[in-house]
């Protein structure tokens, strides 16, 4: 099943692609791998970032949850 492209709002601001000015994105999650965790086989323990991918040109925004 493919992600549906939608408008995204971050802290009250509409997300706009800085490359092509498109305003619809699809979402994915990516692990923020570190060398130490990978070396020890603990990739699952790395933080995940939310990616918003422009449906027009493929530009990727990365957002990491503040802790």
mmCIF file of the N, C-alpha and C atoms, coordinates in Angstrom:
data_MODEL
# 
_entry.id   MODEL 
# 
loop_
_atom_site.group_PDB 
_atom_site.id 
_atom_site.type_symbol 
_atom_site.label_atom_id 
_atom_site.label_alt_id 
_atom_site.label_comp_id 
_atom_site.label_asym_id 
_atom_site.label_entity_id 
_atom_site.label_seq_id 
_atom_site.pdbx_PDB_ins_code 
_atom_site.Cartn_x 
_atom_site.Cartn_y 
_atom_site.Cartn_z 
_atom_site.occupancy 
_atom_site.B_iso_or_equiv 
_atom_site.pdbx_formal_charge 
_atom_site.auth_seq_id 
_atom_site.auth_comp_id 
_atom_site.auth_asym_id 
_atom_site.auth_atom_id 
_atom_site.pdbx_PDB_model_num 
ATOM 1   N N  . UNK A 1 1  ? 0.828  -1.180 0.000  1.00 0.00 ? 1  UNK A N  1 
ATOM 2   C CA . UNK A 1 1  ? 0.000  0.000  0.000  1.00 0.00 ? 1  UNK A CA 1 
ATOM 3   C C  . UNK A 1 1  ? 0.879  1.252  0.000  1.00 0.00 ? 1  UNK A C  1 
ATOM 4   N N  . UNK A 1 2  ? 0.629  2.182  -0.886 1.00 0.00 ? 2  UNK A N  1 
ATOM 5   C CA . UNK A 1 2  ? 1.398  3.414  -0.978 1.00 0.00 ? 2  UNK A CA 1 
ATOM 6   C C  . UNK A 1 2  ? 0.854  4.462  -0.023 1.00 0.00 ? 2  UNK A C  1 
ATOM 7   N N  . UNK A 1 3  ? 1.756  5.331  0.449  1.00 0.00 ? 3  UNK A N  1 
ATOM 8   C CA . UNK A 1 3  ? 1.332  6.464  1.265  1.00 0.00 ? 3  UNK A CA 1 
ATOM 9   C C  . UNK A 1 3  ? 0.607  7.475  0.395  1.00 0.00 ? 3  UNK A C  1 
ATOM 10  N N  . UNK A 1 4  ? -0.419 8.068  0.949  1.00 0.00 ? 4  UNK A N  1 
ATOM 11  C CA . UNK A 1 4  ? -1.151 9.103  0.240  1.00 0.00 ? 4  UNK A CA 1 
ATOM 12  C C  . UNK A 1 4  ? -0.487 10.448 0.512  1.00 0.00 ? 4  UNK A C  1 
ATOM 13  N N  . UNK A 1 5  ? -0.307 11.260 -0.521 1.00 0.00 ? 5  UNK A N  1 
ATOM 14  C CA . UNK A 1 5  ? 0.272  12.587 -0.365 1.00 0.00 ? 5  UNK A CA 1 
ATOM 15  C C  . UNK A 1 5  ? -0.781 13.530 0.210  1.00 0.00 ? 5  UNK A C  1 
ATOM 16  N N  . UNK A 1 6  ? -0.387 14.245 1.266  1.00 0.00 ? 6  UNK A N  1 
ATOM 17  C CA . UNK A 1 6  ? -1.302 15.164 1.943  1.00 0.00 ? 6  UNK A CA 1 
ATOM 18  C C  . UNK A 1 6  ? -0.551 16.441 2.320  1.00 0.00 ? 6  UNK A C  1 
ATOM 19  N N  . UNK A 1 7  ? -1.304 17.463 2.674  1.00 0.00 ? 7  UNK A N  1 
ATOM 20  C CA . UNK A 1 7  ? -0.722 18.690 3.193  1.00 0.00 ? 7  UNK A CA 1 
ATOM 21  C C  . UNK A 1 7  ? -0.289 18.433 4.632  1.00 0.00 ? 7  UNK A C  1 
ATOM 22  N N  . UNK A 1 8  ? 0.854  18.987 5.030  1.00 0.00 ? 8  UNK A N  1 
ATOM 23  C CA . UNK A 1 8  ? 1.411  18.780 6.360  1.00 0.00 ? 8  UNK A CA 1 
ATOM 24  C C  . UNK A 1 8  ? 1.559  20.131 7.050  1.00 0.00 ? 8  UNK A C  1 
ATOM 25  N N  . UNK A 1 9  ? 1.215  20.158 8.335  1.00 0.00 ? 9  UNK A N  1 
ATOM 26  C CA . UNK A 1 9  ? 1.380  21.367 9.138  1.00 0.00 ? 9  UNK A CA 1 
ATOM 27  C C  . UNK A 1 9  ? 2.286  21.053 10.323 1.00 0.00 ? 9  UNK A C  1 
ATOM 28  N N  . UNK A 1 10 ? 3.320  21.863 10.519 1.00 0.00 ? 10 UNK A N  1 
ATOM 29  C CA . UNK A 1 10 ? 4.258  21.694 11.619 1.00 0.00 ? 10 UNK A CA 1 
ATOM 30  C C  . UNK A 1 10 ? 4.205  22.952 12.478 1.00 0.00 ? 10 UNK A C  1 
ATOM 31  N N  . UNK A 1 11 ? 3.819  22.804 13.726 1.00 0.00 ? 11 UNK A N  1 
ATOM 32  C CA . UNK A 1 11 ? 3.715  23.942 14.653 1.00 0.00 ? 11 UNK A CA 1 
ATOM 33  C C  . UNK A 1 11 ? 2.938  25.111 14.059 1.00 0.00 ? 11 UNK A C  1 
ATOM 34  N N  . UNK A 1 12 ? 1.845  24.812 13.367 1.00 0.00 ? 12 UNK A N  1 
ATOM 35  C CA . UNK A 1 12 ? 0.990  25.846 12.807 1.00 0.00 ? 12 UNK A CA 1 
ATOM 36  C C  . UNK A 1 12 ? 1.444  26.411 11.470 1.00 0.00 ? 12 UNK A C  1 
ATOM 37  N N  . UNK A 1 13 ? 2.506  25.857 10.904 1.00 0.00 ? 13 UNK A N  1 
ATOM 38  C CA . UNK A 1 13 ? 3.034  26.326 9.618  1.00 0.00 ? 13 UNK A CA 1 
ATOM 39  C C  . UNK A 1 13 ? 2.884  25.251 8.557  1.00 0.00 ? 13 UNK A C  1 
ATOM 40  N N  . UNK A 1 14 ? 2.339  25.636 7.401  1.00 0.00 ? 14 UNK A N  1 
ATOM 41  C CA . UNK A 1 14 ? 2.189  24.683 6.304  1.00 0.00 ? 14 UNK A CA 1 
ATOM 42  C C  . UNK A 1 14 ? 3.550  24.362 5.717  1.00 0.00 ? 14 UNK A C  1 
ATOM 43  N N  . UNK A 1 15 ? 3.818  23.070 5.537  1.00 0.00 ? 15 UNK A N  1 
ATOM 44  C CA . UNK A 1 15 ? 5.084  22.637 4.957  1.00 0.00 ? 15 UNK A CA 1 
ATOM 45  C C  . UNK A 1 15 ? 5.035  22.852 3.447  1.00 0.00 ? 15 UNK A C  1 
ATOM 46  N N  . UNK A 1 16 ? 6.049  23.535 2.917  1.00 0.00 ? 16 UNK A N  1 
ATOM 47  C CA . UNK A 1 16 ? 6.172  23.809 1.487  1.00 0.00 ? 16 UNK A CA 1 
ATOM 48  C C  . UNK A 1 16 ? 7.553  23.327 1.050  1.00 0.00 ? 16 UNK A C  1 
ATOM 49  N N  . UNK A 1 17 ? 7.639  22.653 -0.063 1.00 0.00 ? 17 UNK A N  1 
ATOM 50  C CA . UNK A 1 17 ? 8.922  22.173 -0.574 1.00 0.00 ? 17 UNK A CA 1 
ATOM 51  C C  . UNK A 1 17 ? 9.789  23.367 -0.982 1.00 0.00 ? 17 UNK A C  1 
ATOM 52  N N  . UNK A 1 18 ? 11.027 23.447 -0.477 1.00 0.00 ? 18 UNK A N  1 
ATOM 53  C CA . UNK A 1 18 ? 11.907 24.560 -0.838 1.00 0.00 ? 18 UNK A CA 1 
ATOM 54  C C  . UNK A 1 18 ? 12.450 24.460 -2.265 1.00 0.00 ? 18 UNK A C  1 
ATOM 55  N N  . UNK A 1 19 ? 12.320 23.303 -2.881 1.00 0.00 ? 19 UNK A N  1 
ATOM 56  C CA . UNK A 1 19 ? 12.850 23.097 -4.234 1.00 0.00 ? 19 UNK A CA 1 
ATOM 57  C C  . UNK A 1 19 ? 11.815 23.444 -5.298 1.00 0.00 ? 19 UNK A C  1 
ATOM 58  N N  . UNK A 1 20 ? 10.620 22.854 -5.191 1.00 0.00 ? 20 UNK A N  1 
ATOM 59  C CA . UNK A 1 20 ? 9.618  23.019 -6.257 1.00 0.00 ? 20 UNK A CA 1 
ATOM 60  C C  . UNK A 1 20 ? 8.348  23.744 -5.807 1.00 0.00 ? 20 UNK A C  1 
ATOM 61  N N  . UNK A 1 21 ? 8.273  24.088 -4.520 1.00 0.00 ? 21 UNK A N  1 
ATOM 62  C CA . UNK A 1 21 ? 7.134  24.819 -3.931 1.00 0.00 ? 21 UNK A CA 1 
ATOM 63  C C  . UNK A 1 21 ? 5.844  24.002 -3.856 1.00 0.00 ? 21 UNK A C  1 
ATOM 64  N N  . UNK A 1 22 ? 5.925  22.692 -4.057 1.00 0.00 ? 22 UNK A N  1 
ATOM 65  C CA . UNK A 1 22 ? 4.752  21.821 -3.927 1.00 0.00 ? 22 UNK A CA 1 
ATOM 66  C C  . UNK A 1 22 ? 4.356  21.746 -2.458 1.00 0.00 ? 22 UNK A C  1 
ATOM 67  N N  . UNK A 1 23 ? 3.081  21.440 -2.180 1.00 0.00 ? 23 UNK A N  1 
ATOM 68  C CA . UNK A 1 23 ? 2.609  21.451 -0.796 1.00 0.00 ? 23 UNK A CA 1 
ATOM 69  C C  . UNK A 1 23 ? 1.983  20.134 -0.333 1.00 0.00 ? 23 UNK A C  1 
ATOM 70  N N  . UNK A 1 24 ? 2.280  19.047 -1.015 1.00 0.00 ? 24 UNK A N  1 
ATOM 71  C CA . UNK A 1 24 ? 1.783  17.739 -0.583 1.00 0.00 ? 24 UNK A CA 1 
ATOM 72  C C  . UNK A 1 24 ? 2.951  16.771 -0.445 1.00 0.00 ? 24 UNK A C  1 
ATOM 73  N N  . UNK A 1 25 ? 2.902  16.008 0.663  1.00 0.00 ? 25 UNK A N  1 
ATOM 74  C CA . UNK A 1 25 ? 3.998  15.127 1.033  1.00 0.00 ? 25 UNK A CA 1 
ATOM 75  C C  . UNK A 1 25 ? 3.457  13.775 1.463  1.00 0.00 ? 25 UNK A C  1 
ATOM 76  N N  . UNK A 1 26 ? 4.270  12.742 1.314  1.00 0.00 ? 26 UNK A N  1 
ATOM 77  C CA . UNK A 1 26 ? 3.954  11.449 1.904  1.00 0.00 ? 26 UNK A CA 1 
ATOM 78  C C  . UNK A 1 26 ? 4.964  11.208 3.017  1.00 0.00 ? 26 UNK A C  1 
ATOM 79  N N  . UNK A 1 27 ? 4.624  10.326 3.936  1.00 0.00 ? 27 UNK A N  1 
ATOM 80  C CA . UNK A 1 27 ? 5.378  10.159 5.178  1.00 0.00 ? 27 UNK A CA 1 
ATOM 81  C C  . UNK A 1 27 ? 6.039  8.790  5.244  1.00 0.00 ? 27 UNK A C  1 
ATOM 82  N N  . UNK A 1 28 ? 7.231  8.775  5.847  1.00 0.00 ? 28 UNK A N  1 
ATOM 83  C CA . UNK A 1 28 ? 7.909  7.516  6.160  1.00 0.00 ? 28 UNK A CA 1 
ATOM 84  C C  . UNK A 1 28 ? 8.706  7.736  7.441  1.00 0.00 ? 28 UNK A C  1 
ATOM 85  N N  . UNK A 1 29 ? 9.173  6.667  8.034  1.00 0.00 ? 29 UNK A N  1 
ATOM 86  C CA . UNK A 1 29 ? 10.002 6.741  9.231  1.00 0.00 ? 29 UNK A CA 1 
ATOM 87  C C  . UNK A 1 29 ? 11.355 6.118  8.926  1.00 0.00 ? 29 UNK A C  1 
ATOM 88  N N  . UNK A 1 30 ? 12.438 6.771  9.398  1.00 0.00 ? 30 UNK A N  1 
ATOM 89  C CA . UNK A 1 30 ? 13.790 6.309  9.134  1.00 0.00 ? 30 UNK A CA 1 
ATOM 90  C C  . UNK A 1 30 ? 14.566 6.240  10.441 1.00 0.00 ? 30 UNK A C  1 
ATOM 91  N N  . UNK A 1 31 ? 15.308 5.144  10.657 1.00 0.00 ? 31 UNK A N  1 
ATOM 92  C CA . UNK A 1 31 ? 16.151 5.041  11.846 1.00 0.00 ? 31 UNK A CA 1 
ATOM 93  C C  . UNK A 1 31 ? 17.391 5.914  11.681 1.00 0.00 ? 31 UNK A C  1 
ATOM 94  N N  . UNK A 1 32 ? 17.755 6.605  12.761 1.00 0.00 ? 32 UNK A N  1 
ATOM 95  C CA . UNK A 1 32 ? 18.954 7.442  12.775 1.00 0.00 ? 32 UNK A CA 1 
ATOM 96  C C  . UNK A 1 32 ? 20.094 6.573  13.322 1.00 0.00 ? 32 UNK A C  1 
ATOM 97  N N  . UNK A 1 33 ? 20.700 5.769  12.464 1.00 0.00 ? 33 UNK A N  1 
ATOM 98  C CA . UNK A 1 33 ? 21.722 4.819  12.893 1.00 0.00 ? 33 UNK A CA 1 
ATOM 99  C C  . UNK A 1 33 ? 22.968 5.511  13.421 1.00 0.00 ? 33 UNK A C  1 
ATOM 100 N N  . UNK A 1 34 ? 23.549 4.910  14.449 1.00 0.00 ? 34 UNK A N  1 
ATOM 101 C CA . UNK A 1 34 ? 24.829 5.366  14.977 1.00 0.00 ? 34 UNK A CA 1 
ATOM 102 C C  . UNK A 1 34 ? 25.836 4.229  14.822 1.00 0.00 ? 34 UNK A C  1 
ATOM 103 N N  . UNK A 1 35 ? 27.092 4.598  14.661 1.00 0.00 ? 35 UNK A N  1 
ATOM 104 C CA . UNK A 1 35 ? 28.132 3.585  14.448 1.00 0.00 ? 35 UNK A CA 1 
ATOM 105 C C  . UNK A 1 35 ? 28.225 2.631  15.635 1.00 0.00 ? 35 UNK A C  1 
ATOM 106 N N  . UNK A 1 36 ? 28.146 3.158  16.864 1.00 0.00 ? 36 UNK A N  1 
ATOM 107 C CA . UNK A 1 36 ? 28.265 2.309  18.054 1.00 0.00 ? 36 UNK A CA 1 
ATOM 108 C C  . UNK A 1 36 ? 27.157 1.287  18.152 1.00 0.00 ? 36 UNK A C  1 
ATOM 109 N N  . UNK A 1 37 ? 25.920 1.728  17.939 1.00 0.00 ? 37 UNK A N  1 
ATOM 110 C CA . UNK A 1 37 ? 24.790 0.800  18.030 1.00 0.00 ? 37 UNK A CA 1 
ATOM 111 C C  . UNK A 1 37 ? 24.860 -0.248 16.927 1.00 0.00 ? 37 UNK A C  1 
ATOM 112 N N  . UNK A 1 38 ? 25.264 0.165  15.735 1.00 0.00 ? 38 UNK A N  1 
ATOM 113 C CA . UNK A 1 38 ? 25.384 -0.780 14.621 1.00 0.00 ? 38 UNK A CA 1 
ATOM 114 C C  . UNK A 1 38 ? 26.476 -1.804 14.912 1.00 0.00 ? 38 UNK A C  1 
ATOM 115 N N  . UNK A 1 39 ? 27.617 -1.346 15.418 1.00 0.00 ? 39 UNK A N  1 
ATOM 116 C CA . UNK A 1 39 ? 28.734 -2.239 15.728 1.00 0.00 ? 39 UNK A CA 1 
ATOM 117 C C  . UNK A 1 39 ? 28.321 -3.289 16.762 1.00 0.00 ? 39 UNK A C  1 
ATOM 118 N N  . UNK A 1 40 ? 27.520 -2.883 17.736 1.00 0.00 ? 40 UNK A N  1 
ATOM 119 C CA . UNK A 1 40 ? 27.099 -3.801 18.800 1.00 0.00 ? 40 UNK A CA 1 
ATOM 120 C C  . UNK A 1 40 ? 25.833 -4.584 18.458 1.00 0.00 ? 40 UNK A C  1 
ATOM 121 N N  . UNK A 1 41 ? 25.257 -4.328 17.281 1.00 0.00 ? 41 UNK A N  1 
ATOM 122 C CA . UNK A 1 41 ? 24.056 -5.045 16.871 1.00 0.00 ? 41 UNK A CA 1 
ATOM 123 C C  . UNK A 1 41 ? 22.781 -4.515 17.505 1.00 0.00 ? 41 UNK A C  1 
ATOM 124 N N  . UNK A 1 42 ? 22.802 -3.260 17.937 1.00 0.00 ? 42 UNK A N  1 
ATOM 125 C CA . UNK A 1 42 ? 21.639 -2.655 18.584 1.00 0.00 ? 42 UNK A CA 1 
ATOM 126 C C  . UNK A 1 42 ? 20.981 -1.595 17.712 1.00 0.00 ? 42 UNK A C  1 
ATOM 127 N N  . UNK A 1 43 ? 20.897 -1.813 16.418 1.00 0.00 ? 43 UNK A N  1 
ATOM 128 C CA . UNK A 1 43 ? 20.276 -0.830 15.523 1.00 0.00 ? 43 UNK A CA 1 
ATOM 129 C C  . UNK A 1 43 ? 18.847 -0.504 15.942 1.00 0.00 ? 43 UNK A C  1 
ATOM 130 N N  . UNK A 1 44 ? 18.150 -1.478 16.491 1.00 0.00 ? 44 UNK A N  1 
ATOM 131 C CA . UNK A 1 44 ? 16.760 -1.275 16.909 1.00 0.00 ? 44 UNK A CA 1 
ATOM 132 C C  . UNK A 1 44 ? 16.650 -0.209 17.998 1.00 0.00 ? 44 UNK A C  1 
ATOM 133 N N  . UNK A 1 45 ? 17.729 0.094  18.712 1.00 0.00 ? 45 UNK A N  1 
ATOM 134 C CA . UNK A 1 45 ? 17.693 1.056  19.811 1.00 0.00 ? 45 UNK A CA 1 
ATOM 135 C C  . UNK A 1 45 ? 17.891 2.501  19.349 1.00 0.00 ? 45 UNK A C  1 
ATOM 136 N N  . UNK A 1 46 ? 18.212 2.700  18.089 1.00 0.00 ? 46 UNK A N  1 
ATOM 137 C CA . UNK A 1 46 ? 18.416 4.048  17.566 1.00 0.00 ? 46 UNK A CA 1 
ATOM 138 C C  . UNK A 1 46 ? 17.098 4.809  17.494 1.00 0.00 ? 46 UNK A C  1 
ATOM 139 N N  . UNK A 1 47 ? 17.188 6.138  17.576 1.00 0.00 ? 47 UNK A N  1 
ATOM 140 C CA . UNK A 1 47 ? 16.006 6.984  17.446 1.00 0.00 ? 47 UNK A CA 1 
ATOM 141 C C  . UNK A 1 47 ? 15.497 6.935  16.014 1.00 0.00 ? 47 UNK A C  1 
ATOM 142 N N  . UNK A 1 48 ? 14.202 7.174  15.850 1.00 0.00 ? 48 UNK A N  1 
ATOM 143 C CA . UNK A 1 48 ? 13.603 7.224  14.513 1.00 0.00 ? 48 UNK A CA 1 
ATOM 144 C C  . UNK A 1 48 ? 13.238 8.665  14.189 1.00 0.00 ? 48 UNK A C  1 
ATOM 145 N N  . UNK A 1 49 ? 13.399 9.035  12.933 1.00 0.00 ? 49 UNK A N  1 
ATOM 146 C CA . UNK A 1 49 ? 13.003 10.355 12.446 1.00 0.00 ? 49 UNK A CA 1 
ATOM 147 C C  . UNK A 1 49 ? 11.801 10.184 11.529 1.00 0.00 ? 49 UNK A C  1 
ATOM 148 N N  . UNK A 1 50 ? 10.916 11.177 11.547 1.00 0.00 ? 50 UNK A N  1 
ATOM 149 C CA . UNK A 1 50 ? 9.797  11.204 10.624 1.00 0.00 ? 50 UNK A CA 1 
ATOM 150 C C  . UNK A 1 50 ? 10.233 11.973 9.387  1.00 0.00 ? 50 UNK A C  1 
ATOM 151 N N  . UNK A 1 51 ? 10.034 11.381 8.218  1.00 0.00 ? 51 UNK A N  1 
ATOM 152 C CA . UNK A 1 51 ? 10.375 12.030 6.949  1.00 0.00 ? 51 UNK A CA 1 
ATOM 153 C C  . UNK A 1 51 ? 9.104  12.422 6.218  1.00 0.00 ? 51 UNK A C  1 
ATOM 154 N N  . UNK A 1 52 ? 9.106  13.630 5.669  1.00 0.00 ? 52 UNK A N  1 
ATOM 155 C CA . UNK A 1 52 ? 8.035  14.076 4.781  1.00 0.00 ? 52 UNK A CA 1 
ATOM 156 C C  . UNK A 1 52 ? 8.665  14.255 3.415  1.00 0.00 ? 52 UNK A C  1 
ATOM 157 N N  . UNK A 1 53 ? 8.193  13.475 2.438  1.00 0.00 ? 53 UNK A N  1 
ATOM 158 C CA . UNK A 1 53 ? 8.783  13.432 1.110  1.00 0.00 ? 53 UNK A CA 1 
ATOM 159 C C  . UNK A 1 53 ? 7.866  14.159 0.131  1.00 0.00 ? 53 UNK A C  1 
ATOM 160 N N  . UNK A 1 54 ? 8.405  15.161 -0.564 1.00 0.00 ? 54 UNK A N  1 
ATOM 161 C CA . UNK A 1 54 ? 7.619  15.914 -1.532 1.00 0.00 ? 54 UNK A CA 1 
ATOM 162 C C  . UNK A 1 54 ? 7.114  14.973 -2.619 1.00 0.00 ? 54 UNK A C  1 
ATOM 163 N N  . UNK A 1 55 ? 5.821  15.027 -2.862 1.00 0.00 ? 55 UNK A N  1 
ATOM 164 C CA . UNK A 1 55 ? 5.211  14.141 -3.850 1.00 0.00 ? 55 UNK A CA 1 
ATOM 165 C C  . UNK A 1 55 ? 5.539  14.566 -5.279 1.00 0.00 ? 55 UNK A C  1 
ATOM 166 N N  . UNK A 1 56 ? 6.057  15.775 -5.446 1.00 0.00 ? 56 UNK A N  1 
ATOM 167 C CA . UNK A 1 56 ? 6.377  16.280 -6.783 1.00 0.00 ? 56 UNK A CA 1 
ATOM 168 C C  . UNK A 1 56 ? 7.831  15.992 -7.180 1.00 0.00 ? 56 UNK A C  1 
ATOM 169 N N  . UNK A 1 57 ? 8.793  16.367 -6.303 1.00 0.00 ? 57 UNK A N  1 
ATOM 170 C CA . UNK A 1 57 ? 10.211 16.251 -6.695 1.00 0.00 ? 57 UNK A CA 1 
ATOM 171 C C  . UNK A 1 57 ? 11.023 15.284 -5.837 1.00 0.00 ? 57 UNK A C  1 
ATOM 172 N N  . UNK A 1 58 ? 10.472 14.820 -4.705 1.00 0.00 ? 58 UNK A N  1 
ATOM 173 C CA . UNK A 1 58 ? 11.172 13.854 -3.862 1.00 0.00 ? 58 UNK A CA 1 
ATOM 174 C C  . UNK A 1 58 ? 12.036 14.454 -2.772 1.00 0.00 ? 58 UNK A C  1 
ATOM 175 N N  . UNK A 1 59 ? 12.040 15.782 -2.618 1.00 0.00 ? 59 UNK A N  1 
ATOM 176 C CA . UNK A 1 59 ? 12.808 16.407 -1.538 1.00 0.00 ? 59 UNK A CA 1 
ATOM 177 C C  . UNK A 1 59 ? 12.340 15.834 -0.205 1.00 0.00 ? 59 UNK A C  1 
ATOM 178 N N  . UNK A 1 60 ? 13.284 15.584 0.733  1.00 0.00 ? 60 UNK A N  1 
ATOM 179 C CA . UNK A 1 60 ? 12.947 14.949 2.004  1.00 0.00 ? 60 UNK A CA 1 
ATOM 180 C C  . UNK A 1 60 ? 13.233 15.886 3.175  1.00 0.00 ? 60 UNK A C  1 
ATOM 181 N N  . UNK A 1 61 ? 12.206 16.135 3.967  1.00 0.00 ? 61 UNK A N  1 
ATOM 182 C CA . UNK A 1 61 ? 12.359 16.809 5.254  1.00 0.00 ? 61 UNK A CA 1 
ATOM 183 C C  . UNK A 1 61 ? 12.542 15.737 6.315  1.00 0.00 ? 61 UNK A C  1 
ATOM 184 N N  . UNK A 1 62 ? 13.427 15.990 7.301  1.00 0.00 ? 62 UNK A N  1 
ATOM 185 C CA . UNK A 1 62 ? 13.648 15.074 8.417  1.00 0.00 ? 62 UNK A CA 1 
ATOM 186 C C  . UNK A 1 62 ? 13.261 15.783 9.708  1.00 0.00 ? 62 UNK A C  1 
ATOM 187 N N  . UNK A 1 63 ? 12.428 15.148 10.530 1.00 0.00 ? 63 UNK A N  1 
ATOM 188 C CA . UNK A 1 63 ? 12.056 15.681 11.834 1.00 0.00 ? 63 UNK A CA 1 
ATOM 189 C C  . UNK A 1 63 ? 12.324 14.632 12.888 1.00 0.00 ? 63 UNK A C  1 
ATOM 190 N N  . UNK A 1 64 ? 13.085 15.039 13.919 1.00 0.00 ? 64 UNK A N  1 
ATOM 191 C CA . UNK A 1 64 ? 13.418 14.162 15.027 1.00 0.00 ? 64 UNK A CA 1 
ATOM 192 C C  . UNK A 1 64 ? 12.702 14.682 16.258 1.00 0.00 ? 64 UNK A C  1 
ATOM 193 N N  . UNK A 1 65 ? 11.995 13.806 16.967 1.00 0.00 ? 65 UNK A N  1 
ATOM 194 C CA . UNK A 1 65 ? 11.251 14.195 18.155 1.00 0.00 ? 65 UNK A CA 1 
ATOM 195 C C  . UNK A 1 65 ? 12.194 14.728 19.226 1.00 0.00 ? 65 UNK A C  1 
ATOM 196 N N  . UNK A 1 66 ? 11.861 15.902 19.775 1.00 0.00 ? 66 UNK A N  1 
ATOM 197 C CA . UNK A 1 66 ? 12.663 16.461 20.868 1.00 0.00 ? 66 UNK A CA 1 
ATOM 198 C C  . UNK A 1 66 ? 12.377 15.674 22.139 1.00 0.00 ? 66 UNK A C  1 
ATOM 199 N N  . UNK A 1 67 ? 13.403 15.392 22.908 1.00 0.00 ? 67 UNK A N  1 
ATOM 200 C CA . UNK A 1 67 ? 13.235 14.656 24.167 1.00 0.00 ? 67 UNK A CA 1 
ATOM 201 C C  . UNK A 1 67 ? 13.875 15.395 25.274 1.00 0.00 ? 67 UNK A C  1 
# 
